[in-house]
Amino acid sequence: MGVVVEAVEPRGAGALLRSLRADGTPDGEARAVPDLAAEVRARPETRWVWPGTEDVYPALLSAGARVPRCWDLEMTEALLVGAEGEWGAPRSVRAAHARLTGTQVPPDPPARQAEPPGLAQVALFEPVTRVLEPTLDQIVQVYADQQRRIARTQEPQRFRMLVAAESASALVGVEMGRAGLPWNEAAHDELLAGLLGARQPGGGPPQRLVELTEEICRLLDSPGLHPDSPAELRKALRRAGFDVPNTRAWVLRQVDHPAIAPILAYKEVYRIWTAHGWAWRQQWVSGGRFRPAYVPAGVVSGRWATRGGGALQIPAVLRGAVRSEPGRRLVIADAGQLEPRILAAVSQDPGLCKAAGPGDIYVGLEGFADRATAKIALLGAMYGQTGGQAVPALAVLRGRYPKAWAVVEEAARTGEAGGLVRSWLGRTSPGPGGGPTAESLPDGEWFNSRDGDMRTTAGQRARGRFTRNFVIQATAAEWAATLLALVRTRLWDVDAEMVFFQHDEVIIDCAQDVADEVAAVLTDCAAQAGLLLFGETGVHFVMHAKIVESYADAK
């Protein structure tokens, strides 16, 4: 039986439903069902069309109903307005319907706040802000309009793959947040004691921070200094003869003073204490599980984000707290050298595709003196490091791999000229001056100048660096979303569940006796995701899967 499409207007535990044809037009009358979860369980072949997965799916999961497939209207709308050059426009169903009917477009409601499981009882006493929900007619009309708009995109078939992958990611995000990452509190306590020293009564700074503070104050001759205060620290360093622009670690490492080592140690210890210490655990770990709120495609490139809890920044020194329960194992896999392989597949440069075999892609590159030089050239091409010591290596790359070079160079030139670039499946970059600011983007995903406009050469170069990398990072995010969808389907009836995902790394919590099967599924789905997106290119997408009891054992 083929996939049946069903529009959903949630109504408490039930819903108002209406069947839809392939083009989105209604196929029959609306009908009410008293128990949506029962309907989902009885109809595994259905694709459920609803406003937002995060609003509908948690209640279904709580009722024991897993959804095989859905169409997330809000995520799709965000992709479409981006493709139409209106990145960041309101994405709600009501906003989409207003654009369709020519009425005033309402702003999106405020982003939902994270609700730590350890503080869930607080929410019971807070006022609830009601948002006007879309009607079934609006849902049906917006879905049909999205079908028409997708047909007008540059690559409709690819864009549909993107929507399917994004919608599957939304399901995975809710499921992972509900399942939670196994978190061993005893192991966490042991690690914190080793890093921070004794825990102080009343929640004050732990022993190690107190000791480092005393040492820093002595070395800088600044009694009462608070090392966590950038202003106070800069003032103390200025008195010592060092006028630093800020107190970031890379700046401080350039200062030759005996206080720098304890300052850097303090920064690391303070970060662990505040971001993943005892107070953090009380908020975010419940029942031996860390349950953050994942935001699929929460970053402009399509990468995931989280709301609260710092799930995507678990320090390596604390990964020993992530431990499987008795009789279970963690299968941890990450994609090797993903972005260079994405460049090879997108460009279909014969030489780069050959280098992107099952082995080390940097070793496979020809024309370079050594692996390190080859890596500098390839990463420089993708990230925009096109000057300085990288120049000779980039010249070799440009001559040996012209098709790969042309992909990133064209993207950079388009960005510098104020144009839009697109990922492989059709995610579109924001236009000049649109989107997030430098401070709100992680890992250098900055595309605007500091003053937010494109009048300066520096601003143009910054945007060119962003668009150069966007086509690669966004396509890598699409490959990862496709991987998640495939793995989820393959493990549907296996005693295994995804509990963590970050860029190109997946953690699956499974029964010990199926761990080998899970590892094989990850490896197979990595290759399948590459074939689905790019076809036969010769590029190997490899997942290195390890079966462990602790996250710390995977490195």
Kinemage of the C-alpha trace (Angstrom):
@kinemage 1
@onewidth
@group {chain A} dominant
@subgroup {mainchain}
@vectorlist {calphas} color= white
{ca met a 1} P 0.000 0.000 0.000
{ca gly a 2} L 1.322 3.492 -0.836
{ca val a 3} L 1.728 6.349 1.578
{ca val a 4} L -1.523 8.067 2.560
{ca val a 5} L -1.383 11.777 3.337
{ca glu a 6} L -3.524 13.048 6.179
{ca ala a 7} L -3.839 16.668 7.378
{ca val a 8} L -4.082 17.037 11.156
{ca glu a 9} L -5.644 19.730 13.304
{ca pro a 10} L -4.915 18.575 16.881
{ca arg a 11} L -7.805 18.900 19.307
{ca gly a 12} L -6.814 17.753 22.762
{ca ala a 13} L -6.266 13.995 22.655
{ca gly a 14} L -8.132 13.813 19.368
{ca ala a 15} L -7.920 15.607 16.054
{ca leu a 16} L -9.764 16.797 13.000
{ca leu a 17} L -8.406 14.933 9.943
{ca arg a 18} L -8.702 15.268 6.195
{ca ser a 19} L -7.187 13.053 3.518
{ca leu a 20} L -5.151 14.752 0.797
{ca arg a 21} L -4.172 13.900 -2.760
{ca ala a 22} L -0.592 14.003 -4.015
{ca asp a 23} L -0.965 17.642 -5.084
{ca gly a 24} L -2.300 18.613 -1.656
{ca thr a 25} L -5.941 19.056 -2.628
{ca pro a 26} L -8.560 17.468 -0.325
{ca asp a 27} L -9.673 13.909 -0.961
{ca gly a 28} L -12.871 13.627 1.037
{ca glu a 29} L -14.488 15.484 3.895
{ca ala a 30} L -13.012 16.379 7.253
{ca arg a 31} L -13.684 13.929 10.068
{ca ala a 32} L -13.109 14.007 13.790
{ca val a 33} L -11.275 11.267 15.671
{ca pro a 34} L -11.383 11.089 19.481
{ca asp a 35} L -7.925 9.495 19.906
{ca leu a 36} L -5.164 10.635 17.548
{ca ala a 37} L -2.616 8.280 19.115
{ca ala a 38} L -4.817 5.273 18.386
{ca glu a 39} L -5.247 6.494 14.814
{ca val a 40} L -1.459 6.803 14.400
{ca arg a 41} L -0.843 3.311 15.771
{ca ala a 42} L -3.447 1.831 13.430
{ca arg a 43} L -2.153 3.550 10.285
{ca pro a 44} L 1.623 3.112 9.905
{ca glu a 45} L 1.464 3.888 6.168
{ca thr a 46} L 0.257 7.467 6.723
{ca arg a 47} L 2.256 10.686 6.376
{ca trp a 48} L 0.819 13.102 8.909
{ca val a 49} L 0.747 16.746 7.854
{ca trp a 50} L 0.759 19.057 10.845
{ca pro a 51} L 1.882 22.580 11.826
{ca gly a 52} L 4.898 21.694 13.951
{ca thr a 53} L 6.272 18.351 15.112
{ca glu a 54} L 7.514 19.746 18.412
{ca asp a 55} L 3.959 20.822 19.291
{ca val a 56} L 2.159 17.607 18.326
{ca tyr a 57} L 4.532 14.660 18.627
{ca pro a 58} L 5.458 14.698 22.361
{ca ala a 59} L 1.870 13.936 23.387
{ca leu a 60} L 1.657 11.109 20.839
{ca leu a 61} L 4.871 9.572 22.155
{ca ser a 62} L 3.565 9.812 25.703
{ca ala a 63} L 0.510 7.884 24.528
{ca gly a 64} L 2.725 5.180 23.007
{ca ala a 65} L 2.317 6.210 19.349
{ca arg a 66} L 5.483 6.499 17.238
{ca val a 67} L 5.046 8.285 13.924
{ca pro a 68} L 6.839 6.729 10.930
{ca arg a 69} L 6.651 9.863 8.760
{ca cys a 70} L 5.299 13.387 8.814
{ca trp a 71} L 5.321 16.669 6.918
{ca asp a 72} L 6.326 19.537 9.192
{ca leu a 73} L 4.636 22.608 7.694
{ca glu a 74} L 6.633 25.143 9.710
{ca met a 75} L 10.015 23.663 8.818
{ca thr a 76} L 8.974 23.426 5.171
{ca glu a 77} L 7.780 27.015 5.164
{ca ala a 78} L 11.135 28.180 6.543
{ca leu a 79} L 12.896 26.385 3.697
{ca leu a 80} L 10.540 27.815 1.073
{ca val a 81} L 10.683 31.449 2.186
{ca gly a 82} L 14.471 31.090 2.180
{ca ala a 83} L 14.412 29.715 -1.364
{ca glu a 84} L 12.204 32.646 -2.360
{ca gly a 85} L 14.714 35.162 -1.027
{ca glu a 86} L 12.798 35.974 2.166
{ca trp a 87} L 14.989 34.174 4.693
{ca gly a 88} L 13.750 34.706 8.244
{ca ala a 89} L 10.160 35.596 7.295
{ca pro a 90} L 7.494 34.237 9.688
{ca arg a 91} L 7.161 30.486 9.218
{ca ser a 92} L 3.991 29.583 11.103
{ca val a 93} L 1.008 28.121 9.287
{ca arg a 94} L -1.007 31.231 10.072
{ca ala a 95} L 1.731 33.404 8.551
{ca ala a 96} L 1.953 31.189 5.471
{ca his a 97} L -1.818 31.304 5.079
{ca ala a 98} L -1.811 35.091 5.402
{ca arg a 99} L 0.772 35.372 2.608
{ca leu a 100} L -1.328 33.036 0.492
{ca thr a 101} L -4.524 35.031 1.004
{ca gly a 102} L -2.960 38.495 0.930
{ca thr a 103} L -3.848 39.387 4.510
{ca gln a 104} L -1.622 40.830 7.226
{ca val a 105} L 1.157 38.388 8.129
{ca pro a 106} L 1.381 37.789 11.883
{ca pro a 107} L 4.800 37.443 13.510
{ca asp a 108} L 5.850 34.048 14.726
{ca pro a 109} L 5.148 33.405 18.414
{ca pro a 110} L 8.181 33.637 20.730
{ca ala a 111} L 10.446 30.611 20.662
{ca arg a 112} L 9.412 28.114 23.280
{ca gln a 113} L 11.603 28.024 26.369
{ca ala a 114} L 13.524 24.967 27.473
{ca glu a 115} L 11.926 23.097 30.350
{ca pro a 116} L 14.577 21.259 32.387
{ca pro a 117} L 13.109 18.003 33.732
{ca gly a 118} L 14.483 18.806 37.169
{ca leu a 119} L 12.453 22.030 37.294
{ca ala a 120} L 9.326 20.845 35.487
{ca gln a 121} L 7.174 21.443 38.572
{ca val a 122} L 7.802 25.204 38.325
{ca ala a 123} L 5.917 25.374 35.025
{ca leu a 124} L 2.743 24.194 36.745
{ca phe a 125} L 2.374 27.539 38.491
{ca glu a 126} L 3.314 29.821 35.601
{ca pro a 127} L 0.662 31.505 33.401
{ca val a 128} L 0.209 29.870 30.016
{ca thr a 129} L 0.298 32.101 26.937
{ca arg a 130} L -2.114 30.775 24.353
{ca val a 131} L -1.233 31.078 20.677
{ca leu a 132} L -4.047 31.018 18.123
{ca glu a 133} L -3.682 27.648 16.423
{ca pro a 134} L -4.307 27.183 12.686
{ca thr a 135} L -7.523 25.578 11.500
{ca leu a 136} L -7.696 22.429 9.416
{ca asp a 137} L -8.682 24.474 6.359
{ca gln a 138} L -5.589 26.651 6.790
{ca ile a 139} L -3.397 23.571 7.185
{ca val a 140} L -4.834 22.021 4.010
{ca gln a 141} L -4.457 25.213 1.979
{ca val a 142} L -0.888 25.850 3.136
{ca tyr a 143} L 0.129 22.270 2.367
{ca ala a 144} L -1.294 22.529 -1.173
{ca asp a 145} L 0.445 25.878 -1.643
{ca gln a 146} L 3.741 24.368 -0.497
{ca gln a 147} L 3.357 21.641 -3.109
{ca arg a 148} L 2.964 24.296 -5.816
{ca arg a 149} L 5.920 26.337 -4.573
{ca ile a 150} L 8.180 23.300 -4.352
{ca ala a 151} L 7.349 22.523 -7.986
{ca arg a 152} L 8.716 25.972 -8.877
{ca thr a 153} L 12.072 25.510 -7.129
{ca gln a 154} L 15.221 24.891 -9.157
{ca glu a 155} L 15.336 21.184 -8.284
{ca pro a 156} L 11.878 20.072 -7.048
{ca gln a 157} L 12.858 16.434 -6.541
{ca arg a 158} L 15.838 17.402 -4.418
{ca phe a 159} L 13.791 19.917 -2.469
{ca arg a 160} L 11.252 17.225 -1.618
{ca met a 161} L 14.108 15.098 -0.286
{ca leu a 162} L 15.156 18.039 1.880
{ca val a 163} L 11.636 18.445 3.285
{ca ala a 164} L 11.414 14.712 3.999
{ca ala a 165} L 14.801 14.700 5.735
{ca glu a 166} L 13.963 17.814 7.786
{ca ser a 167} L 10.605 16.375 8.843
{ca ala a 168} L 12.235 13.088 9.843
{ca ser a 169} L 14.827 15.040 11.823
{ca ala a 170} L 12.013 16.756 13.692
{ca leu a 171} L 10.654 13.356 14.722
{ca val a 172} L 14.119 12.185 15.775
{ca gly a 173} L 14.689 15.338 17.823
{ca val a 174} L 11.530 14.805 19.855
{ca glu a 175} L 12.284 11.116 20.323
{ca met a 176} L 15.833 11.783 21.500
{ca gly a 177} L 14.689 14.428 23.947
{ca arg a 178} L 12.194 11.987 25.392
{ca ala a 179} L 14.598 9.036 25.539
{ca gly a 180} L 17.449 11.024 27.061
{ca leu a 181} L 21.166 10.361 27.095
{ca pro a 182} L 22.169 7.853 29.818
{ca trp a 183} L 23.900 9.859 32.539
{ca asn a 184} L 25.573 8.101 35.466
{ca glu a 185} L 25.427 10.443 38.446
{ca ala a 186} L 28.032 8.548 40.471
{ca ala a 187} L 30.514 8.723 37.602
{ca his a 188} L 29.675 12.399 37.152
{ca asp a 189} L 30.380 13.061 40.846
{ca glu a 190} L 33.711 11.273 40.627
{ca leu a 191} L 34.763 13.251 37.552
{ca leu a 192} L 33.685 16.559 39.070
{ca ala a 193} L 35.578 15.830 42.284
{ca gly a 194} L 38.743 15.141 40.302
{ca leu a 195} L 38.371 18.312 38.229
{ca leu a 196} L 36.864 20.759 40.710
{ca gly a 197} L 37.833 19.448 44.116
{ca ala a 198} L 35.487 19.336 47.077
{ca arg a 199} L 31.952 20.584 46.611
{ca gln a 200} L 31.229 23.538 48.880
{ca pro a 201} L 28.144 23.637 51.108
{ca gly a 202} L 25.552 26.087 49.871
{ca gly a 203} L 26.681 25.883 46.267
{ca gly a 204} L 29.716 28.166 46.523
{ca pro a 205} L 32.784 27.839 44.281
{ca pro a 206} L 34.441 24.433 44.613
{ca gln a 207} L 37.863 23.928 46.154
{ca arg a 208} L 39.865 24.046 42.905
{ca leu a 209} L 38.340 27.395 41.892
{ca val a 210} L 39.094 28.845 45.305
{ca glu a 211} L 42.735 27.726 45.042
{ca leu a 212} L 43.147 29.101 41.525
{ca thr a 213} L 41.550 32.401 42.533
{ca glu a 214} L 44.021 32.790 45.381
{ca glu a 215} L 46.952 32.000 43.086
{ca ile a 216} L 45.805 34.473 40.406
{ca cys a 217} L 45.256 37.225 42.963
{ca arg a 218} L 48.745 36.651 44.369
{ca leu a 219} L 50.504 36.587 40.990
{ca leu a 220} L 48.718 39.729 39.800
{ca asp a 221} L 48.954 41.425 43.205
{ca ser a 222} L 45.209 42.020 43.092
{ca pro a 223} L 43.489 40.981 46.330
{ca gly a 224} L 39.753 40.371 45.917
{ca leu a 225} L 39.980 39.893 42.129
{ca his a 226} L 37.169 37.875 40.548
{ca pro a 227} L 38.835 35.973 37.656
{ca asp a 228} L 35.454 35.293 36.044
{ca ser a 229} L 34.989 39.043 35.510
{ca pro a 230} L 36.589 40.082 32.183
{ca ala a 231} L 36.615 43.733 33.247
{ca glu a 232} L 38.402 43.047 36.524
{ca leu a 233} L 40.857 40.676 34.868
{ca arg a 234} L 41.728 43.159 32.106
{ca lys a 235} L 42.261 45.873 34.721
{ca ala a 236} L 44.594 43.646 36.747
{ca leu a 237} L 46.565 42.660 33.642
{ca arg a 238} L 46.821 46.316 32.625
{ca arg a 239} L 48.375 47.131 35.993
{ca ala a 240} L 50.857 44.328 35.326
{ca gly a 241} L 51.791 45.943 32.007
{ca phe a 242} L 49.604 43.966 29.587
{ca asp a 243} L 46.739 45.828 27.886
{ca val a 244} L 44.726 43.013 26.271
{ca pro a 245} L 41.664 43.735 24.082
{ca asn a 246} L 39.695 40.906 25.700
{ca thr a 247} L 40.193 37.886 27.933
{ca arg a 248} L 39.626 35.135 25.411
{ca ala a 249} L 41.959 32.189 25.782
{ca trp a 250} L 43.762 32.674 22.460
{ca val a 251} L 44.524 36.305 23.386
{ca leu a 252} L 45.786 35.431 26.858
{ca arg a 253} L 48.090 32.741 25.501
{ca gln a 254} L 50.085 35.499 23.800
{ca val a 255} L 50.826 37.149 27.160
{ca asp a 256} L 54.074 36.216 28.916
{ca his a 257} L 53.155 36.341 32.595
{ca pro a 258} L 53.111 33.605 35.294
{ca ala a 259} L 49.435 34.332 36.026
{ca ile a 260} L 48.297 33.250 32.567
{ca ala a 261} L 48.526 29.489 33.220
{ca pro a 262} L 46.286 29.589 36.328
{ca ile a 263} L 43.911 32.024 34.564
{ca leu a 264} L 43.460 29.586 31.676
{ca ala a 265} L 43.014 26.710 34.136
{ca tyr a 266} L 40.433 28.778 36.027
{ca lys a 267} L 38.489 29.435 32.815
{ca glu a 268} L 38.272 25.742 32.033
{ca val a 269} L 37.311 24.727 35.561
{ca tyr a 270} L 34.784 27.563 35.860
{ca arg a 271} L 33.166 26.553 32.572
{ca ile a 272} L 32.747 22.969 33.718
{ca trp a 273} L 31.365 24.030 37.094
{ca thr a 274} L 28.775 26.415 35.640
{ca ala a 275} L 27.861 24.568 32.426
{ca his a 276} L 27.958 20.907 33.521
{ca gly a 277} L 28.388 20.888 37.278
{ca trp a 278} L 26.140 19.810 40.122
{ca ala a 279} L 23.566 22.586 39.647
{ca trp a 280} L 23.352 21.762 35.941
{ca arg a 281} L 22.681 18.118 36.754
{ca gln a 282} L 19.936 19.008 39.175
{ca gln a 283} L 18.219 20.926 36.386
{ca trp a 284} L 18.781 18.686 33.386
{ca val a 285} L 19.264 15.092 34.538
{ca ser a 286} L 16.228 13.160 35.667
{ca gly a 287} L 15.897 9.420 36.228
{ca gly a 288} L 19.489 8.857 35.131
{ca arg a 289} L 18.892 10.576 31.772
{ca phe a 290} L 19.985 13.913 30.357
{ca arg a 291} L 17.021 15.224 28.363
{ca pro a 292} L 17.744 18.414 26.417
{ca ala a 293} L 15.408 20.069 23.939
{ca tyr a 294} L 16.873 19.541 20.468
{ca val a 295} L 16.202 22.027 17.665
{ca pro a 296} L 16.726 20.348 14.283
{ca ala a 297} L 17.969 22.834 11.675
{ca gly a 298} L 18.294 25.395 14.452
{ca val a 299} L 21.382 26.943 12.843
{ca val a 300} L 21.381 28.799 9.525
{ca ser a 301} L 23.319 26.012 7.783
{ca gly a 302} L 20.767 23.387 8.835
{ca arg a 303} L 22.839 22.053 11.696
{ca trp a 304} L 21.083 21.237 14.950
{ca ala a 305} L 20.957 23.406 18.050
{ca thr a 306} L 19.568 22.902 21.540
{ca arg a 307} L 17.622 25.063 23.968
{ca gly a 308} L 19.394 24.896 27.275
{ca gly a 309} L 21.449 22.131 28.813
{ca gly a 310} L 24.473 22.458 26.552
{ca ala a 311} L 23.915 19.068 24.919
{ca leu a 312} L 26.130 19.924 21.960
{ca gln a 313} L 29.024 21.065 24.180
{ca ile a 314} L 29.535 18.134 26.555
{ca pro a 315} L 33.192 18.511 27.621
{ca ala a 316} L 35.415 15.583 26.694
{ca val a 317} L 36.548 15.316 30.331
{ca leu a 318} L 32.974 14.565 31.410
{ca arg a 319} L 32.057 12.014 28.764
{ca gly a 320} L 32.765 9.247 31.242
{ca ala a 321} L 29.450 10.166 32.892
{ca val a 322} L 27.613 8.995 29.756
{ca arg a 323} L 27.390 5.268 30.495
{ca ser a 324} L 25.150 2.476 29.300
{ca glu a 325} L 22.950 0.635 31.767
{ca pro a 326} L 23.499 -3.074 32.597
{ca gly a 327} L 22.716 -5.313 29.634
{ca arg a 328} L 22.960 -2.430 27.186
{ca arg a 329} L 25.647 -0.780 25.108
{ca leu a 330} L 26.282 2.531 23.407
{ca val a 331} L 27.051 2.441 19.696
{ca ile a 332} L 28.876 5.650 18.883
{ca ala a 333} L 29.648 6.564 15.299
{ca asp a 334} L 30.970 9.620 13.541
{ca ala a 335} L 31.461 10.375 9.873
{ca gly a 336} L 35.096 10.557 8.875
{ca gln a 337} L 36.197 13.742 7.067
{ca leu a 338} L 32.612 14.525 6.120
{ca glu a 339} L 32.916 18.014 4.651
{ca pro a 340} L 35.808 17.226 2.252
{ca arg a 341} L 33.831 14.223 1.029
{ca ile a 342} L 30.787 16.439 0.564
{ca leu a 343} L 32.880 18.783 -1.599
{ca ala a 344} L 34.017 15.836 -3.691
{ca ala a 345} L 30.458 14.569 -4.180
{ca val a 346} L 28.982 18.011 -4.933
{ca ser a 347} L 31.706 18.980 -7.420
{ca gln a 348} L 32.134 15.464 -8.850
{ca asp a 349} L 35.740 16.395 -9.444
{ca pro a 350} L 37.261 13.110 -10.705
{ca gly a 351} L 40.523 13.515 -8.821
{ca leu a 352} L 38.896 14.504 -5.536
{ca cys a 353} L 36.299 11.722 -5.820
{ca lys a 354} L 39.153 9.261 -6.270
{ca ala a 355} L 40.903 10.635 -3.172
{ca ala a 356} L 37.649 10.348 -1.197
{ca gly a 357} L 37.775 6.571 -1.123
{ca pro a 358} L 37.580 4.467 2.039
{ca gly a 359} L 40.941 5.748 3.287
{ca asp a 360} L 42.260 9.115 4.459
{ca ile a 361} L 41.197 11.738 1.915
{ca tyr a 362} L 44.159 13.995 2.696
{ca val a 363} L 46.617 11.174 2.064
{ca gly a 364} L 44.837 10.470 -1.224
{ca leu a 365} L 45.278 14.011 -2.548
{ca glu a 366} L 47.957 14.213 -5.225
{ca gly a 367} L 50.522 16.946 -5.805
{ca phe a 368} L 51.245 17.842 -2.180
{ca ala a 369} L 54.433 17.323 -0.227
{ca asp a 370} L 52.671 15.757 2.732
{ca arg a 371} L 49.310 15.151 4.365
{ca ala a 372} L 49.471 18.335 6.460
{ca thr a 373} L 49.892 20.540 3.374
{ca ala a 374} L 47.053 18.769 1.573
{ca lys a 375} L 44.775 19.322 4.575
{ca ile a 376} L 45.662 23.026 4.723
{ca ala a 377} L 44.755 23.379 1.043
{ca leu a 378} L 41.423 21.562 1.202
{ca leu a 379} L 40.234 23.148 4.432
{ca gly a 380} L 41.455 26.549 3.261
{ca ala a 381} L 39.401 26.243 0.096
{ca met a 382} L 36.253 25.362 2.054
{ca tyr a 383} L 36.667 27.840 4.917
{ca gly a 384} L 38.101 30.803 3.035
{ca gln a 385} L 41.657 30.756 4.386
{ca thr a 386} L 43.010 31.845 1.027
{ca gly a 387} L 46.011 33.945 2.078
{ca gly a 388} L 49.297 33.660 3.942
{ca gln a 389} L 50.981 30.286 4.137
{ca ala a 390} L 48.014 28.591 2.437
{ca val a 391} L 48.637 30.322 -0.924
{ca pro a 392} L 51.099 27.797 -2.451
{ca ala a 393} L 48.997 24.826 -1.336
{ca leu a 394} L 45.830 26.415 -2.708
{ca ala a 395} L 47.527 26.969 -6.061
{ca val a 396} L 48.230 23.230 -6.243
{ca leu a 397} L 44.638 22.411 -5.298
{ca arg a 398} L 43.262 24.792 -7.917
{ca gly a 399} L 45.396 23.206 -10.620
{ca arg a 400} L 44.862 19.565 -9.638
{ca tyr a 401} L 41.168 19.731 -8.671
{ca pro a 402} L 39.608 22.520 -10.773
{ca lys a 403} L 35.971 21.379 -10.476
{ca ala a 404} L 36.120 21.255 -6.685
{ca trp a 405} L 37.839 24.631 -6.575
{ca ala a 406} L 35.189 26.117 -8.885
{ca val a 407} L 32.336 25.098 -6.555
{ca val a 408} L 33.627 26.991 -3.531
{ca glu a 409} L 35.017 29.914 -5.538
{ca glu a 410} L 31.713 30.451 -7.342
{ca ala a 411} L 29.881 30.355 -4.010
{ca ala a 412} L 32.299 32.922 -2.559
{ca arg a 413} L 32.006 35.266 -5.534
{ca thr a 414} L 28.209 35.011 -5.448
{ca gly a 415} L 28.187 35.877 -1.764
{ca glu a 416} L 30.562 38.803 -2.196
{ca ala a 417} L 28.262 40.184 -4.900
{ca gly a 418} L 25.278 39.956 -2.553
{ca gly a 419} L 23.744 36.889 -4.186
{ca leu a 420} L 22.229 33.761 -2.706
{ca val a 421} L 23.761 30.299 -2.769
{ca arg a 422} L 22.067 26.934 -2.310
{ca ser a 423} L 22.986 23.606 -0.835
{ca trp a 424} L 22.728 20.387 -2.833
{ca leu a 425} L 19.079 19.816 -1.905
{ca gly a 426} L 18.075 23.472 -2.000
{ca arg a 427} L 18.560 25.137 1.382
{ca thr a 428} L 19.174 28.787 0.557
{ca ser a 429} L 21.551 31.140 2.319
{ca pro a 430} L 20.277 34.402 3.828
{ca gly a 431} L 20.689 37.540 1.778
{ca pro a 432} L 23.031 40.417 2.695
{ca gly a 433} L 22.181 41.873 6.082
{ca gly a 434} L 19.744 39.061 6.859
{ca gly a 435} L 19.986 36.290 9.372
{ca pro a 436} L 21.828 36.016 12.659
{ca thr a 437} L 24.685 38.159 13.836
{ca ala a 438} L 28.268 37.093 14.306
{ca glu a 439} L 27.812 36.719 18.034
{ca ser a 440} L 24.864 34.343 17.688
{ca leu a 441} L 26.520 31.841 15.363
{ca pro a 442} L 28.843 29.048 16.500
{ca asp a 443} L 32.074 27.909 14.903
{ca gly a 444} L 32.653 30.857 12.601
{ca glu a 445} L 29.305 30.762 10.784
{ca trp a 446} L 29.489 34.532 10.418
{ca phe a 447} L 28.505 36.061 7.099
{ca asn a 448} L 27.956 39.757 7.934
{ca ser a 449} L 30.405 42.508 8.655
{ca arg a 450} L 30.371 43.896 12.181
{ca asp a 451} L 28.239 46.863 11.165
{ca gly a 452} L 25.730 44.574 9.458
{ca asp a 453} L 25.903 45.953 5.933
{ca met a 454} L 27.738 45.201 2.713
{ca arg a 455} L 29.234 48.624 1.991
{ca thr a 456} L 32.742 47.649 3.061
{ca thr a 457} L 35.192 45.345 1.345
{ca ala a 458} L 35.651 43.574 4.688
{ca gly a 459} L 31.906 42.899 4.811
{ca gln a 460} L 31.923 41.500 1.299
{ca arg a 461} L 34.830 39.211 2.110
{ca ala a 462} L 33.109 38.026 5.274
{ca arg a 463} L 29.957 37.185 3.349
{ca gly a 464} L 32.020 35.433 0.671
{ca arg a 465} L 33.645 33.265 3.328
{ca phe a 466} L 30.224 32.414 4.685
{ca thr a 467} L 28.673 31.465 1.345
{ca arg a 468} L 31.821 29.528 0.370
{ca asn a 469} L 31.364 27.300 3.374
{ca phe a 470} L 27.554 27.369 3.394
{ca val a 471} L 27.237 25.192 0.292
{ca ile a 472} L 29.398 22.557 1.995
{ca gln a 473} L 28.156 22.744 5.595
{ca ala a 474} L 24.498 22.911 4.582
{ca thr a 475} L 24.902 19.922 2.276
{ca ala a 476} L 26.709 18.044 5.050
{ca ala a 477} L 23.714 18.781 7.299
{ca glu a 478} L 21.431 17.334 4.608
{ca trp a 479} L 23.517 14.181 4.409
{ca ala a 480} L 23.331 13.848 8.191
{ca ala a 481} L 19.550 14.384 8.226
{ca thr a 482} L 19.175 11.719 5.534
{ca leu a 483} L 21.347 9.393 7.589
{ca leu a 484} L 19.148 9.884 10.666
{ca ala a 485} L 15.999 9.151 8.648
{ca leu a 486} L 17.486 5.950 7.226
{ca val a 487} L 18.838 4.727 10.567
{ca arg a 488} L 15.523 5.452 12.271
{ca thr a 489} L 13.659 3.353 9.687
{ca arg a 490} L 16.153 0.474 9.804
{ca leu a 491} L 16.057 0.270 13.607
{ca trp a 492} L 12.281 0.657 13.906
{ca asp a 493} L 11.730 -2.833 15.328
{ca val a 494} L 15.140 -3.223 17.017
{ca asp a 495} L 15.750 -2.708 20.749
{ca ala a 496} L 17.719 0.446 20.049
{ca glu a 497} L 17.074 4.170 20.154
{ca met a 498} L 19.004 7.236 19.099
{ca val a 499} L 19.904 9.251 22.165
{ca phe a 500} L 22.368 11.837 20.843
{ca phe a 501} L 23.259 13.584 17.610
{ca gln a 502} L 25.785 16.325 16.893
{ca his a 503} L 26.709 17.428 13.357
{ca asp a 504} L 28.099 14.083 12.174
{ca glu a 505} L 28.125 12.005 15.355
{ca val a 506} L 25.361 9.643 16.483
{ca ile a 507} L 24.942 7.727 19.742
{ca ile a 508} L 22.534 4.796 19.890
{ca asp a 509} L 21.557 3.104 23.148
{ca cys a 510} L 20.772 -0.545 22.443
{ca ala a 511} L 20.521 -4.007 23.948
{ca gln a 512} L 23.929 -5.649 24.164
{ca asp a 513} L 22.954 -8.532 21.875
{ca val a 514} L 22.014 -6.221 18.964
{ca ala a 515} L 25.004 -3.866 19.209
{ca asp a 516} L 26.814 -5.459 16.265
{ca glu a 517} L 23.671 -5.167 14.142
{ca val a 518} L 23.283 -1.501 15.078
{ca ala a 519} L 26.900 -0.767 14.153
{ca ala a 520} L 26.393 -2.434 10.783
{ca val a 521} L 23.217 -0.415 10.179
{ca leu a 522} L 25.081 2.838 10.808
{ca thr a 523} L 27.823 1.903 8.375
{ca asp a 524} L 25.343 0.802 5.713
{ca cys a 525} L 23.102 3.861 6.094
{ca ala a 526} L 26.085 6.206 5.758
{ca ala a 527} L 26.817 4.781 2.334
{ca gln a 528} L 23.122 4.726 1.399
{ca ala a 529} L 22.698 8.399 2.345
{ca gly a 530} L 25.526 9.300 -0.026
{ca leu a 531} L 23.950 7.332 -2.864
{ca leu a 532} L 20.502 8.844 -2.298
{ca leu a 533} L 21.839 12.382 -2.414
{ca phe a 534} L 24.593 12.192 -5.024
{ca gly a 535} L 24.307 8.907 -6.901
{ca glu a 536} L 27.389 6.904 -7.910
{ca thr a 537} L 30.288 9.331 -7.481
{ca gly a 538} L 32.969 7.025 -6.091
{ca val a 539} L 32.961 8.981 -2.824
{ca his a 540} L 32.860 6.820 0.295
{ca phe a 541} L 30.835 8.137 3.213
{ca val a 542} L 32.162 6.222 6.173
{ca met a 543} L 30.814 5.941 9.712
{ca his a 544} L 33.357 4.712 12.254
{ca ala a 545} L 31.167 2.847 14.747
{ca lys a 546} L 32.379 1.718 18.173
{ca ile a 547} L 30.525 -0.397 20.708
{ca val a 548} L 31.281 0.882 24.203
{ca glu a 549} L 29.940 1.122 27.725
{ca ser a 550} L 31.009 4.744 28.149
{ca tyr a 551} L 31.139 7.728 25.807
{ca ala a 552} L 34.718 8.304 26.997
{ca asp a 553} L 35.765 4.933 25.534
{ca ala a 554} L 34.834 6.002 21.990
{ca lys a 555} L 37.763 8.375 21.543
